[in-house]
Amino acid sequence: MEEFRYQNRRNFLKYFVGTTAVLAGFPALSKEVLKSKGISRLTILYTNDVHSRIEPFSANDPKFAGMGGFARRAAVIEELKKENSNILLLDAGDIFQGTPYFNLFQGKLEYTLMSTMQYDATTIGNHDFDLGIDNLVKQMPHANFSFINCNYDFSNTNLHDKILPYKLFIKNGIKIGVLGYGIELEGLVDKKMYGETGYKDPVSIANETAKLLKHDLGCDYVIALSHLGFKFDDKKISDTSMAPLTENIDLIIGGHTHTFLEHPVKIANRVGKEVFVTQVGWAGIWLGKLDVYFSYDKKKISHNSNNRKI
């Protein structure tokens, strides 16, 4: 079966690291120009809903022939790091479920490859519970990146103390705060898979956490990793309905609805400031890229986005 031609992990990693990819669509401003103007550039790369898509779609797939997978993305990221060392690599959840690789390795392979790619953080998606909390705990030692969520209460589960509400990153003197939150699990995920995980209103807890990051901890930029979904027809909370209710969040990287956005959507928050809301489909078909430029005094001055298929 073609899906399993890289079952041997050593051979797969050799294939994974050695693959190259076309880098069209990712232009960069000259480092010399930025330095001469006292400008720092933070590059945020992101994925969501990769759903265990280890290899690209088959050549005869009617919609995504030859697209997606881990290896092409790894090569693109490696090249982008040559342009700018100030990079955050983030994911908005649903790493698990979707191909036989998940059935076979139960998430170990996904976490191992993401660690090889040097992801910085992810949040928890509903499908990440598909083999239960104990499986998440079992696979976490293979992940050299942080798991971030502030609206799930794991205190009565085996995930207690394994999930951070937020994390700080410093890139070239720029302090970035990253928080995470997820969709309500009741009615969406089998109760036995998430156990005693409690759910908190994402709006209130996200605003509380973002205020802590921006004002108490002095972050220059605040990113929310969201697994709520981009937009719904009903009143269910989503990224586009939540953004106007927020304060102190600069960027929402979303997941769950598999929405392809070429550029982030700009939405005014509750005090009239701009929030960017973005998402890049699923299965690693696209890689999200957002450059944020800061002046010498760490004030955000502009964004440049370029989400593209790889």
Beta strands, then each sheet from edge to edge (+ up, - down):
strand 1: 40-47
strand 2: 87-91
strand 3: 121-122
strand 4: 146-147
strand 5: 152-153
strand 6: 166-171
strand 7: 174-182
strand 8: 198-199
strand 9: 221-227
strand 10: 251-253
strand 11: 265-268
strand 12: 274-278
strand 13: 286-294
strand 14: 300-305
strand 15: 308-309
sheet 1: 4+ 3+ 2+ 1+ 13- 14+
sheet 2: 4+ 3+ 2+ 1+ 13- 15+
sheet 3: 5+ 8-
sheet 4: 6+ 7- 9- 10- 12- 11+
end
